[in-house]
Amino acid sequence: MQIADHRIPRCWELLKTVSDPEIPVLSVTDLGMIRGVVLAEDGALVVRFTPTYSGCPATDMLEADILAALGRDGLRPARVELDLSEAWTTDWMSAEGKHKLRRYGIAPPQGPACGQHLIPEDGVPCPQCGSHHTRLVSEFGSTACKAQYQCRDCLEPFDYFKCI
C-alpha cells in the first residue's frame, strides 16, 4: 500500500537538483530518469530510477547523488530502486529539458523515438542560429547517444541528441 506523505513533493524538488554527469545542465528529472517516488511501508522514501541505458557507468554515482541530495535535506530514510522494466527513451525527456539542451548548444531529439530514424540526414535545427540548413558529419558525437552535425549557415559544429 502506498501512503501519501508531505515529503514526496519535496523529494521531487530535490531531484531537480541532481545533474546528469555528461550534460550537467540537465537533471535526472529533465531526462525522465525518475519513474516515481513513493513512501514504503517501512517509512522510507523510494525513488524508482531508470538510467539512460542499462550499462550506464554513471548509475552508481547518480544513485549516490540522489541519496545525498535527499539526505542533505533530512529526507531519510530513503533508497533508490533501479527500474529496468522499461528501457529509457528520449520520449521521457521533459520539454524543459529539451529547451535546456538547445540553450547548452546540443540539438534536442526531434520527434518521438518509436518509428523515427535515430539520426536525420540533414535539417536538424542548429542550436546556435536556428537554421535547418545543416548536415550530418558523423553518426557519433561526443558520446554514443549523440551525432555530430554542422550548420551550413553559421558553420558551427554541434551535437544532436539522438532519438532513442
Secondary structure by P-SEA (a helix, b strand, c coil): cbbbbcaaaaaaaaaaaccccccccccccccccccccccccccbbbbbbbcccccccaaaaaaaaaaaaaaaaccccbbbbbbcccccccccccaaaaaaaaaacccccccccccccccccccccccccccccccccccccccccbbbbbbccccbbbbbbccc
